[in-house]
Amino acid sequence: MAFLSKMGNLLKQSVGNHINSGLSASSPSIFQAIRCMSSSKLFIGGLSYGTDDTSLREAFSSYGEVIEARVIMDRETGRSRGFGFVTFTSADEASSAIQAMDGKVDFLHNMV
């Protein structure tokens, strides 16, 4: 649990540093919320608290075959923590998803 908390804080700090350093436009791009964890696994941040595994899978399935889509839930409240992971069958599909979703911040916040 402490490890996940530490990782979450590092990711928040990383996104905050990019925003504060002026690398983004007036609204942050989706690239700041999607991070490549491996060649085919993406970290998806900034999700609506109403997003579930199925809606996350549906949102990314048009960019390739999704092996797994998982929204991370809080153990105590059972509510989404606002981030998740999507794993594709190939790095090309993951890259395609990153490029296609870049600038779609409003889409992720409105997912239910």
C-alpha positions as CSV (number, residue, x, y, z in Angstrom):
1,M,0.0,0.0,0.0
2,A,2.8,2.4,0.9
3,F,4.5,1.6,-2.5
4,L,1.3,2.5,-4.4
5,S,1.0,5.7,-2.5
6,K,4.6,6.6,-3.2
7,M,4.1,5.8,-6.9
8,G,0.9,7.9,-7.0
9,N,2.7,10.9,-5.4
10,L,5.6,10.6,-7.9
11,L,3.2,10.6,-10.8
12,K,1.3,13.6,-9.5
13,Q,4.6,15.4,-9.0
14,S,5.7,14.5,-12.5
15,V,2.5,15.8,-14.1
16,G,2.6,18.9,-11.9
17,N,6.2,19.6,-12.9
18,H,5.2,19.4,-16.6
19,I,2.3,21.7,-16.2
20,N,4.2,24.2,-14.1
21,S,7.2,24.2,-16.5
22,G,5.0,25.6,-19.3
23,L,5.3,22.5,-21.5
24,S,1.5,22.4,-21.8
25,A,-1.0,24.8,-23.4
26,S,-3.8,26.4,-21.4
27,S,-5.3,23.0,-20.7
28,P,-3.1,20.0,-20.1
29,S,-2.9,17.4,-22.9
30,I,-3.9,13.8,-22.4
31,F,-0.2,12.9,-22.8
32,Q,0.2,14.2,-19.3
33,A,-2.4,11.7,-18.0
34,I,-1.4,8.8,-20.1
35,R,2.0,7.3,-19.3
36,C,3.7,4.4,-21.0
37,M,4.4,1.8,-18.3
38,S,5.9,-0.8,-20.6
39,S,5.8,-1.2,-24.4
40,S,2.1,-2.1,-24.4
41,K,0.8,-1.0,-20.9
42,L,-0.5,2.5,-20.4
43,F,-1.2,4.4,-17.2
44,I,-4.4,6.4,-17.6
45,G,-4.9,9.3,-15.2
46,G,-7.6,11.9,-14.7
47,L,-10.5,9.5,-15.1
48,S,-14.0,10.4,-13.9
49,Y,-14.9,8.7,-10.6
50,G,-17.8,7.0,-12.5
51,T,-15.5,5.2,-14.9
52,D,-15.4,1.4,-14.6
53,D,-13.3,-1.3,-16.2
54,T,-15.8,-1.8,-19.0
55,S,-16.1,1.8,-20.0
56,L,-12.3,2.2,-19.9
57,R,-11.9,-0.9,-22.2
58,E,-14.6,0.5,-24.6
59,A,-12.9,3.9,-24.8
60,F,-9.5,2.4,-25.8
61,S,-10.7,-0.7,-27.8
62,S,-10.9,1.3,-31.1
63,Y,-7.1,1.8,-31.0
64,G,-6.3,-2.0,-30.8
65,E,-6.9,-5.2,-29.0
66,V,-7.2,-4.5,-25.3
67,I,-5.9,-7.3,-23.2
68,E,-6.8,-5.7,-19.9
69,A,-8.5,-2.4,-18.8
70,R,-8.5,-1.8,-15.1
71,V,-9.7,1.1,-13.0
72,I,-8.0,1.2,-9.6
73,M,-10.5,1.3,-6.8
74,D,-10.1,2.5,-3.2
75,R,-10.2,-0.4,-0.8
76,E,-12.0,1.5,2.0
77,T,-14.7,3.4,0.0
78,G,-15.0,1.1,-3.1
79,R,-14.8,4.2,-5.3
80,S,-12.5,4.8,-8.2
81,R,-9.2,6.5,-7.4
82,G,-9.3,8.4,-10.8
83,F,-6.7,6.3,-12.6
84,G,-6.2,3.0,-14.2
85,F,-4.2,0.9,-16.7
86,V,-4.9,-0.3,-20.2
87,T,-2.8,-3.1,-21.7
88,F,-2.7,-3.7,-25.5
89,T,-1.4,-6.7,-27.4
90,S,1.3,-4.6,-29.0
91,A,3.4,-1.5,-28.5
92,D,2.1,-0.1,-31.8
93,E,-1.5,-0.2,-30.6
94,A,-0.5,1.5,-27.3
95,S,1.4,4.2,-29.3
96,S,-1.7,4.7,-31.5
97,A,-3.9,5.1,-28.4
98,I,-1.5,7.7,-27.0
99,Q,-1.5,9.7,-30.2
100,A,-5.2,9.5,-30.8
101,M,-6.2,10.4,-27.2
102,D,-3.7,13.4,-27.0
103,G,-5.8,16.5,-26.3
104,K,-8.9,14.5,-25.2
105,V,-8.9,15.6,-21.6
106,D,-12.6,16.4,-21.6
107,F,-13.4,13.0,-23.0
108,L,-11.7,11.2,-20.0
109,H,-13.3,13.5,-17.4
110,N,-16.7,12.9,-18.9
111,M,-16.5,9.1,-19.1
112,V,-19.1,7.3,-17.1
